[in-house]
Amino acid sequence: MEAILDKEFFYEERFKIASDYIRKIVELKNQNTPDALNKIISIKRLIRAMYSVK
């Protein structure tokens, strides 16, 4: 089995995951509930951690 070391591949995969999370944030914003707000904050933290943004 070959190891995947292609940085472009990993960037694309992270982008796909982040796009899914952003779609979820949009859905949650439409709900406009306190629970939805907490989920949005958690998802934003995940995206920042995924890209190592502080």
PDB file with SEQRES, HELIX, SHEET and CRYST1 records, atoms N, CA, C and O in Angstrom:
SEQRES   1 A   54  MET GLU ALA ILE LEU ASP LYS GLU PHE PHE TYR GLU GLU          
SEQRES   2 A   54  ARG PHE LYS ILE ALA SER ASP TYR ILE ARG LYS ILE VAL          
SEQRES   3 A   54  GLU LEU LYS ASN GLN ASN THR PRO ASP ALA LEU ASN LYS          
SEQRES   4 A   54  ILE ILE SER ILE LYS ARG LEU ILE ARG ALA MET TYR SER          
SEQRES   5 A   54  VAL LYS                                                      
HELIX    1 AA1 LYS A    7  GLN A   31  1                                  25    
HELIX    2 AA2 PRO A   34  MET A   50  1                                  17    
CRYST1    1.000    1.000    1.000  90.00  90.00  90.00 P 1           1          
ATOM      1  N   MET A   1       0.833  -1.177   0.000  1.00  0.00           N  
ATOM      2  CA  MET A   1       0.000   0.000   0.000  1.00  0.00           C  
ATOM      3  C   MET A   1       0.884   1.248   0.000  1.00  0.00           C  
ATOM      4  O   MET A   1       1.825   1.351   0.786  1.00  0.00           O  
ATOM      5  N   GLU A   2       0.574   2.189  -0.883  1.00  0.00           N  
ATOM      6  CA  GLU A   2       1.389   3.392  -0.986  1.00  0.00           C  
ATOM      7  C   GLU A   2       0.951   4.444   0.023  1.00  0.00           C  
ATOM      8  O   GLU A   2      -0.237   4.612   0.299  1.00  0.00           O  
ATOM      9  N   ALA A   3       1.926   5.138   0.556  1.00  0.00           N  
ATOM     10  CA  ALA A   3       1.619   6.252   1.456  1.00  0.00           C  
ATOM     11  C   ALA A   3       1.270   7.473   0.609  1.00  0.00           C  
ATOM     12  O   ALA A   3       1.916   7.753  -0.400  1.00  0.00           O  
ATOM     13  N   ILE A   4       0.261   8.175   1.031  1.00  0.00           N  
ATOM     14  CA  ILE A   4      -0.134   9.386   0.304  1.00  0.00           C  
ATOM     15  C   ILE A   4       0.553  10.574   0.966  1.00  0.00           C  
ATOM     16  O   ILE A   4       0.237  10.936   2.099  1.00  0.00           O  
ATOM     17  N   LEU A   5       1.489  11.169   0.253  1.00  0.00           N  
ATOM     18  CA  LEU A   5       2.252  12.284   0.802  1.00  0.00           C  
ATOM     19  C   LEU A   5       1.991  13.574   0.036  1.00  0.00           C  
ATOM     20  O   LEU A   5       2.671  14.577   0.251  1.00  0.00           O  
ATOM     21  N   ASP A   6       1.034  13.548  -0.831  1.00  0.00           N  
ATOM     22  CA  ASP A   6       0.744  14.705  -1.667  1.00  0.00           C  
ATOM     23  C   ASP A   6       0.036  15.787  -0.856  1.00  0.00           C  
ATOM     24  O   ASP A   6      -1.100  15.600  -0.419  1.00  0.00           O  
ATOM     25  N   LYS A   7       0.712  16.918  -0.656  1.00  0.00           N  
ATOM     26  CA  LYS A   7       0.129  18.014   0.126  1.00  0.00           C  
ATOM     27  C   LYS A   7      -1.138  18.549  -0.528  1.00  0.00           C  
ATOM     28  O   LYS A   7      -2.078  18.943   0.162  1.00  0.00           O  
ATOM     29  N   GLU A   8      -1.164  18.562  -1.837  1.00  0.00           N  
ATOM     30  CA  GLU A   8      -2.344  19.056  -2.554  1.00  0.00           C  
ATOM     31  C   GLU A   8      -3.561  18.185  -2.242  1.00  0.00           C  
ATOM     32  O   GLU A   8      -4.668  18.696  -2.073  1.00  0.00           O  
ATOM     33  N   PHE A   9      -3.355  16.879  -2.167  1.00  0.00           N  
ATOM     34  CA  PHE A   9      -4.449  15.961  -1.835  1.00  0.00           C  
ATOM     35  C   PHE A   9      -5.019  16.288  -0.462  1.00  0.00           C  
ATOM     36  O   PHE A   9      -6.235  16.390  -0.299  1.00  0.00           O  
ATOM     37  N   PHE A  10      -4.147  16.451   0.523  1.00  0.00           N  
ATOM     38  CA  PHE A  10      -4.611  16.745   1.873  1.00  0.00           C  
ATOM     39  C   PHE A  10      -5.296  18.107   1.943  1.00  0.00           C  
ATOM     40  O   PHE A  10      -6.274  18.274   2.671  1.00  0.00           O  
ATOM     41  N   TYR A  11      -4.792  19.068   1.198  1.00  0.00           N  
ATOM     42  CA  TYR A  11      -5.430  20.386   1.168  1.00  0.00           C  
ATOM     43  C   TYR A  11      -6.841  20.271   0.604  1.00  0.00           C  
ATOM     44  O   TYR A  11      -7.783  20.847   1.149  1.00  0.00           O  
ATOM     45  N   GLU A  12      -6.982  19.525  -0.489  1.00  0.00           N  
ATOM     46  CA  GLU A  12      -8.299  19.357  -1.111  1.00  0.00           C  
ATOM     47  C   GLU A  12      -9.268  18.647  -0.169  1.00  0.00           C  
ATOM     48  O   GLU A  12     -10.439  19.018  -0.088  1.00  0.00           O  
ATOM     49  N   GLU A  13      -8.792  17.637   0.538  1.00  0.00           N  
ATOM     50  CA  GLU A  13      -9.656  16.911   1.472  1.00  0.00           C  
ATOM     51  C   GLU A  13     -10.097  17.811   2.623  1.00  0.00           C  
ATOM     52  O   GLU A  13     -11.263  17.795   3.018  1.00  0.00           O  
ATOM     53  N   ARG A  14      -9.165  18.591   3.157  1.00  0.00           N  
ATOM     54  CA  ARG A  14      -9.541  19.524   4.228  1.00  0.00           C  
ATOM     55  C   ARG A  14     -10.542  20.551   3.724  1.00  0.00           C  
ATOM     56  O   ARG A  14     -11.458  20.939   4.449  1.00  0.00           O  
ATOM     57  N   PHE A  15     -10.369  20.991   2.486  1.00  0.00           N  
ATOM     58  CA  PHE A  15     -11.296  21.958   1.903  1.00  0.00           C  
ATOM     59  C   PHE A  15     -12.699  21.361   1.788  1.00  0.00           C  
ATOM     60  O   PHE A  15     -13.687  22.035   2.076  1.00  0.00           O  
ATOM     61  N   LYS A  16     -12.785  20.094   1.368  1.00  0.00           N  
ATOM     62  CA  LYS A  16     -14.092  19.430   1.261  1.00  0.00           C  
ATOM     63  C   LYS A  16     -14.765  19.335   2.626  1.00  0.00           C  
ATOM     64  O   LYS A  16     -15.961  19.593   2.758  1.00  0.00           O  
ATOM     65  N   ILE A  17     -13.992  18.965   3.630  1.00  0.00           N  
ATOM     66  CA  ILE A  17     -14.538  18.847   4.984  1.00  0.00           C  
ATOM     67  C   ILE A  17     -15.006  20.212   5.481  1.00  0.00           C  
ATOM     68  O   ILE A  17     -16.098  20.336   6.035  1.00  0.00           O  
ATOM     69  N   ALA A  18     -14.175  21.233   5.279  1.00  0.00           N  
ATOM     70  CA  ALA A  18     -14.545  22.584   5.714  1.00  0.00           C  
ATOM     71  C   ALA A  18     -15.801  23.061   4.983  1.00  0.00           C  
ATOM     72  O   ALA A  18     -16.647  23.721   5.585  1.00  0.00           O  
ATOM     73  N   SER A  19     -15.931  22.739   3.710  1.00  0.00           N  
ATOM     74  CA  SER A  19     -17.125  23.130   2.953  1.00  0.00           C  
ATOM     75  C   SER A  19     -18.376  22.488   3.538  1.00  0.00           C  
ATOM     76  O   SER A  19     -19.421  23.129   3.639  1.00  0.00           O  
ATOM     77  N   ASP A  20     -18.264  21.215   3.924  1.00  0.00           N  
ATOM     78  CA  ASP A  20     -19.402  20.536   4.556  1.00  0.00           C  
ATOM     79  C   ASP A  20     -19.770  21.212   5.869  1.00  0.00           C  
ATOM     80  O   ASP A  20     -20.947  21.411   6.169  1.00  0.00           O  
ATOM     81  N   TYR A  21     -18.753  21.563   6.646  1.00  0.00           N  
ATOM     82  CA  TYR A  21     -19.007  22.240   7.920  1.00  0.00           C  
ATOM     83  C   TYR A  21     -19.667  23.603   7.698  1.00  0.00           C  
ATOM     84  O   TYR A  21     -20.564  23.990   8.448  1.00  0.00           O  
ATOM     85  N   ILE A  22     -19.230  24.320   6.681  1.00  0.00           N  
ATOM     86  CA  ILE A  22     -19.808  25.635   6.400  1.00  0.00           C  
ATOM     87  C   ILE A  22     -21.273  25.496   6.000  1.00  0.00           C  
ATOM     88  O   ILE A  22     -22.108  26.308   6.398  1.00  0.00           O  
ATOM     89  N   ARG A  23     -21.586  24.464   5.211  1.00  0.00           N  
ATOM     90  CA  ARG A  23     -22.997  24.215   4.868  1.00  0.00           C  
ATOM     91  C   ARG A  23     -23.817  23.953   6.124  1.00  0.00           C  
ATOM     92  O   ARG A  23     -24.949  24.422   6.248  1.00  0.00           O  
ATOM     93  N   LYS A  24     -23.240  23.205   7.048  1.00  0.00           N  
ATOM     94  CA  LYS A  24     -23.937  22.906   8.299  1.00  0.00           C  
ATOM     95  C   LYS A  24     -24.150  24.189   9.106  1.00  0.00           C  
ATOM     96  O   LYS A  24     -25.208  24.372   9.709  1.00  0.00           O  
ATOM     97  N   ILE A  25     -23.153  25.076   9.121  1.00  0.00           N  
ATOM     98  CA  ILE A  25     -23.289  26.356   9.830  1.00  0.00           C  
ATOM     99  C   ILE A  25     -24.456  27.152   9.249  1.00  0.00           C  
ATOM    100  O   ILE A  25     -25.241  27.735   9.996  1.00  0.00           O  
ATOM    101  N   VAL A  26     -24.574  27.179   7.930  1.00  0.00           N  
ATOM    102  CA  VAL A  26     -25.671  27.912   7.289  1.00  0.00           C  
ATOM    103  C   VAL A  26     -27.017  27.325   7.714  1.00  0.00           C  
ATOM    104  O   VAL A  26     -27.954  28.067   8.009  1.00  0.00           O  
ATOM    105  N   GLU A  27     -27.113  26.000   7.744  1.00  0.00           N  
ATOM    106  CA  GLU A  27     -28.357  25.355   8.188  1.00  0.00           C  
ATOM    107  C   GLU A  27     -28.681  25.734   9.631  1.00  0.00           C  
ATOM    108  O   GLU A  27     -29.829  26.028   9.963  1.00  0.00           O  
ATOM    109  N   LEU A  28     -27.661  25.725  10.481  1.00  0.00           N  
ATOM    110  CA  LEU A  28     -27.872  26.033  11.893  1.00  0.00           C  
ATOM    111  C   LEU A  28     -28.255  27.499  12.095  1.00  0.00           C  
ATOM    112  O   LEU A  28     -29.059  27.813  12.973  1.00  0.00           O  
ATOM    113  N   LYS A  29     -27.687  28.396  11.291  1.00  0.00           N  
ATOM    114  CA  LYS A  29     -28.047  29.814  11.413  1.00  0.00           C  
ATOM    115  C   LYS A  29     -29.526  30.028  11.129  1.00  0.00           C  
ATOM    116  O   LYS A  29     -30.160  30.898  11.725  1.00  0.00           O  
ATOM    117  N   ASN A  30     -30.068  29.240  10.227  1.00  0.00           N  
ATOM    118  CA  ASN A  30     -31.494  29.358   9.904  1.00  0.00           C  
ATOM    119  C   ASN A  30     -32.380  28.899  11.062  1.00  0.00           C  
ATOM    120  O   ASN A  30     -33.527  29.331  11.171  1.00  0.00           O  
ATOM    121  N   GLN A  31     -31.858  28.026  11.924  1.00  0.00           N  
ATOM    122  CA  GLN A  31     -32.630  27.552  13.073  1.00  0.00           C  
ATOM    123  C   GLN A  31     -32.731  28.625  14.150  1.00  0.00           C  
ATOM    124  O   GLN A  31     -33.766  28.752  14.805  1.00  0.00           O  
ATOM    125  N   ASN A  32     -31.662  29.396  14.337  1.00  0.00           N  
ATOM    126  CA  ASN A  32     -31.646  30.523  15.274  1.00  0.00           C  
ATOM    127  C   ASN A  32     -32.066  30.139  16.701  1.00  0.00           C  
ATOM    128  O   ASN A  32     -32.922  30.788  17.303  1.00  0.00           O  
ATOM    129  N   THR A  33     -31.451  29.080  17.227  1.00  0.00           N  
ATOM    130  CA  THR A  33     -31.706  28.661  18.607  1.00  0.00           C  
ATOM    131  C   THR A  33     -30.390  28.699  19.382  1.00  0.00           C  
ATOM    132  O   THR A  33     -29.321  28.689  18.772  1.00  0.00           O  
ATOM    133  N   PRO A  34     -30.449  28.742  20.720  1.00  0.00           N  
ATOM    134  CA  PRO A  34     -29.208  28.740  21.509  1.00  0.00           C  
ATOM    135  C   PRO A  34     -28.356  27.491  21.261  1.00  0.00           C  
ATOM    136  O   PRO A  34     -27.129  27.571  21.218  1.00  0.00           O  
ATOM    137  N   ASP A  35     -29.014  26.340  21.100  1.00  0.00           N  
ATOM    138  CA  ASP A  35     -28.273  25.106  20.830  1.00  0.00           C  
ATOM    139  C   ASP A  35     -27.562  25.193  19.483  1.00  0.00           C  
ATOM    140  O   ASP A  35     -26.425  24.740  19.346  1.00  0.00           O  
ATOM    141  N   ALA A  36     -28.228  25.771  18.499  1.00  0.00           N  
ATOM    142  CA  ALA A  36     -27.620  25.933  17.179  1.00  0.00           C  
ATOM    143  C   ALA A  36     -26.400  26.845  17.264  1.00  0.00           C  
ATOM    144  O   ALA A  36     -25.389  26.594  16.609  1.00  0.00           O  
ATOM    145  N   LEU A  37     -26.493  27.899  18.064  1.00  0.00           N  
ATOM    146  CA  LEU A  37     -25.364  28.816  18.227  1.00  0.00           C  
ATOM    147  C   LEU A  37     -24.158  28.098  18.828  1.00  0.00           C  
ATOM    148  O   LEU A  37     -23.029  28.309  18.384  1.00  0.00           O  
ATOM    149  N   ASN A  38     -24.384  27.262  19.821  1.00  0.00           N  
ATOM    150  CA  ASN A  38     -23.286  26.493  20.424  1.00  0.00           C  
ATOM    151  C   ASN A  38     -22.659  25.545  19.408  1.00  0.00           C  
ATOM    152  O   ASN A  38     -21.439  25.383  19.382  1.00  0.00           O  
ATOM    153  N   LYS A  39     -23.476  24.925  18.578  1.00  0.00           N  
ATOM    154  CA  LYS A  39     -22.949  24.026  17.548  1.00  0.00           C  
ATOM    155  C   LYS A  39     -22.130  24.800  16.522  1.00  0.00           C  
ATOM    156  O   LYS A  39     -21.093  24.320  16.063  1.00  0.00           O  
ATOM    157  N   ILE A  40     -22.592  26.000  16.161  1.00  0.00           N  
ATOM    158  CA  ILE A  40     -21.855  26.835  15.207  1.00  0.00           C  
ATOM    159  C   ILE A  40     -20.476  27.174  15.762  1.00  0.00           C  
ATOM    160  O   ILE A  40     -19.478  27.087  15.047  1.00  0.00           O  
ATOM    161  N   ILE A  41     -20.419  27.554  17.017  1.00  0.00           N  
ATOM    162  CA  ILE A  41     -19.140  27.893  17.650  1.00  0.00           C  
ATOM    163  C   ILE A  41     -18.213  26.683  17.652  1.00  0.00           C  
ATOM    164  O   ILE A  41     -17.021  26.817  17.376  1.00  0.00           O  
ATOM    165  N   SER A  42     -18.746  25.511  17.959  1.00  0.00           N  
ATOM    166  CA  SER A  42     -17.937  24.286  17.964  1.00  0.00           C  
ATOM    167  C   SER A  42     -17.400  23.968  16.574  1.00  0.00           C  
ATOM    168  O   SER A  42     -16.238  23.591  16.425  1.00  0.00           O  
ATOM    169  N   ILE A  43     -18.236  24.117  15.568  1.00  0.00           N  
ATOM    170  CA  ILE A  43     -17.807  23.838  14.198  1.00  0.00           C  
ATOM    171  C   ILE A  43     -16.727  24.820  13.766  1.00  0.00           C  
ATOM    172  O   ILE A  43     -15.765  24.427  13.106  1.00  0.00           O  
ATOM    173  N   LYS A  44     -16.873  26.090  14.129  1.00  0.00           N  
ATOM    174  CA  LYS A  44     -15.845  27.080  13.788  1.00  0.00           C  
ATOM    175  C   LYS A  44     -14.512  26.715  14.432  1.00  0.00           C  
ATOM    176  O   LYS A  44     -13.458  26.873  13.817  1.00  0.00           O  
ATOM    177  N   ARG A  45     -14.558  26.230  15.664  1.00  0.00           N  
ATOM    178  CA  ARG A  45     -13.325  25.792  16.334  1.00  0.00           C  
ATOM    179  C   ARG A  45     -12.686  24.622  15.590  1.00  0.00           C  
ATOM    180  O   ARG A  45     -11.465  24.570  15.438  1.00  0.00           O  
ATOM    181  N   LEU A  46     -13.508  23.688  15.130  1.00  0.00           N  
ATOM    182  CA  LEU A  46     -12.981  22.549  14.372  1.00  0.00           C  
ATOM    183  C   LEU A  46     -12.294  23.001  13.091  1.00  0.00           C  
ATOM    184  O   LEU A  46     -11.214  22.517  12.751  1.00  0.00           O  
ATOM    185  N   ILE A  47     -12.927  23.932  12.385  1.00  0.00           N  
ATOM    186  CA  ILE A  47     -12.341  24.426  11.135  1.00  0.00           C  
ATOM    187  C   ILE A  47     -11.018  25.128  11.414  1.00  0.00           C  
ATOM    188  O   ILE A  47     -10.038  24.918  10.700  1.00  0.00           O  
ATOM    189  N   ARG A  48     -10.989  25.959  12.450  1.00  0.00           N  
ATOM    190  CA  ARG A  48      -9.736  26.656  12.795  1.00  0.00           C  
ATOM    191  C   ARG A  48      -8.645  25.660  13.166  1.00  0.00           C  
ATOM    192  O   ARG A  48      -7.492  25.827  12.768  1.00  0.00           O  
ATOM    193  N   ALA A  49      -8.996  24.630  13.921  1.00  0.00           N  
ATOM    194  CA  ALA A  49      -8.012  23.620  14.318  1.00  0.00           C  
ATOM    195  C   ALA A  49      -7.508  22.847  13.100  1.00  0.00           C  
ATOM    196  O   ALA A  49      -6.330  22.501  13.015  1.00  0.00           O  
ATOM    197  N   MET A  50      -8.406  22.583  12.170  1.00  0.00           N  
ATOM    198  CA  MET A  50      -8.033  21.834  10.980  1.00  0.00           C  
ATOM    199  C   MET A  50      -7.002  22.595  10.156  1.00  0.00           C  
ATOM    200  O   MET A  50      -6.116  21.988   9.554  1.00  0.00           O  
ATOM    201  N   TYR A  51      -7.112  23.907  10.127  1.00  0.00           N  
ATOM    202  CA  TYR A  51      -6.177  24.732   9.365  1.00  0.00           C  
ATOM    203  C   TYR A  51      -5.136  25.403  10.256  1.00  0.00           C  
ATOM    204  O   TYR A  51      -4.357  26.233   9.787  1.00  0.00           O  
ATOM    205  N   SER A  52      -5.122  25.051  11.524  1.00  0.00           N  
ATOM    206  CA  SER A  52      -4.177  25.606  12.502  1.00  0.00           C  
ATOM    207  C   SER A  52      -4.221  27.127  12.530  1.00  0.00           C  
ATOM    208  O   SER A  52      -3.181  27.782  12.593  1.00  0.00           O  
ATOM    209  N   VAL A  53      -5.410  27.682  12.485  1.00  0.00           N  
ATOM    210  CA  VAL A  53      -5.604  29.130  12.544  1.00  0.00           C  
ATOM    211  C   VAL A  53      -6.014  29.482  13.959  1.00  0.00           C  
ATOM    212  O   VAL A  53      -6.909  28.860  14.532  1.00  0.00           O  
ATOM    213  N   LYS A  54      -5.350  30.489  14.521  1.00  0.00           N  
ATOM    214  CA  LYS A  54      -5.683  30.900  15.891  1.00  0.00           C  
ATOM    215  C   LYS A  54      -6.208  32.300  15.905  1.00  0.00           C  
ATOM    216  O   LYS A  54      -6.543  32.823  16.968  1.00  0.00           O  
TER     217      LYS A  54                                                      
END                                                                             
